[in-house]
Amino acid sequence: MKRILLVTCLLASLAGTATAQALIDPIRIWADGSSYLHFQDRTKSYVEVYCAFQRADFQFEDKEGVFEAIGFLYAEAFDKNGVLADSSSRFVIMSVQFLEDAYKKDVRIFEVLPLLLAPGKYSLKITAVDATTKRSGLATFELNVRDYSGDDLKMSDLEMAYDIEPQDTTARSSSLIKANRRVLPNPNRYFSNDDSLIYYYTEVYNLSGKNDPSNEFTVQATLHDAFGYELRKYALRTHKKPGATAVLTDAVPVKGIPGGAYELHIEVKDLATGLKTSASKRFMMIYGFEQLSPTMADSSAFTNMDAQLMEQVIKYISTSEEKNMYRDLDLEGKKAFLAQFWDRKNPKPGSPVNEFKNEIFRRFAYANQYYSTTLVTKDDGWKTDRGRVYITYGNPDNIERHPSSMGQKPFERWFYDRLPGQTGNDYCLFVDLDGYGNYRLVHSTIKGEISNPEWEAKIENDLLR
């Protein structure tokens, strides 16, 4: 009864938390989700919401020699009309023997919340509340819930994980344990360049019967960049069918790939029928959270080379006054300037994870990797027009590519659907003017960029020839 009253009080307090929350640091929370077949009712899908939060964000109190904090997680799923479709909640009890252990940095707590949802697109809202202080945090994401009705070969979403290991379910109970495995989720799908493996969990449904000529199925994993190009094709794996449903867990090596946005694609083929099914999920490879420069192993090793590199990194996101100030400072001054510069741009002030900084590092590395004119060193992509636009605005929502043809130069049109401060449905037109792969920006509808509609008319006329 006491627990029910506490739930009621916490839910009632959520509505009034937003205003007060602006005055204090929010609880840091990350969330993601995957949908699976619901065996009891195939008109709905079983959805798992993966949550992670920082233990140090909660207040611990002495409970007869043991220090304890109570967290409350609340997940809500809203359909396309904004109607609440399902919700789920859970208390999380955290205990430590010594108070200093409670506030160690970067200790994360992981939990899973279940939902039942009909196939379709949903907006997920996950709230974390400190039951003692009523301090809260919020995470949101979109989820397309798959349709698992019918008897054709199907596959669940992918769950990205830090680690997966066998687990005896009779020994302990945890929301992280399923199919005799303990799956440690990675809800933000950020992986460090130091990570050598990325784990995934998925399920396959409606495999053909064991009496078919082939009692095997294959699994092909591939790695794609942000634009869909295949970068790595991993070894093809063959498995015996355990029945109509199979659980797949594996790890793919990612050591050495540069920071950036990627997509892991898994394809399953039933060898008896030749039918295929697939699932994919995007993730990010990033540099260390505490770095001032993408090349630094730690924040204290700031060199003149780092300072020069950072002048390039912040070139498109700093004002002319900031650029001039940075150039006039000595090495220590530049280091202090950068710390303050990134702090000012941190979307979550006070959080050690500056997502804006990590995103700029990622864009800079990606621009050098894919838009450099120096194919060996790959260090000038940031200077090119495509590199500048990529660093400034991020991933295009779509790219229209046209290779060279008779009387027409190669060109690309990058589309941005919703840029802040813009009218929407903007684009940039790049043309390879000299034929050496260095595409120049010749026309754009983005405010502040070059505008030359004559170039667009020329391209359209060339396409009609």
Buried (B, 14 or more C-beta within 10 A) or exposed (E): EEEEEBBEEBBEEBEEBEEEBEEEEBBBBBBBBBBBBBEEEEEBBBBBBBBBBBBBBBBBEEEEEEBBBBBBBBBBBBBEEEEEBBBBBBBBEBEBEEEEEBBEEEEBBBBBBEBBBBBBEBBBBBBBBBBBEBBBBBBEBEBEBBBBEEEEBBBBBBBBBBEBEEBEEEEEEEBBBBBEBBBBBBBBBBBEBEBEEBBBBBBBBBBBEEEBEEBBBBBBBBBBBBEEEEEBEBEEEEBEBEEEBBBBBBBBEBEEBBBBBBBBBBBBBBBBBEBBBBBBBEBBBBBBBEBBBBBBEEBEEBEEEBBEBBBBBBBBBBEEEBEEBBEEBEEEEBBEBBEEBBEEBBEBEEBEBBBBBBBBBBBBBBBBBBBBBEEEEBEBBBBBBBBBBBBBBBBBBEBEEBEEEEEBBBBBBBBBEEBEEBEEEBBBBBBBEEEEEBBBBBBBBBEEBBEEEEBBEBBEEBEEE
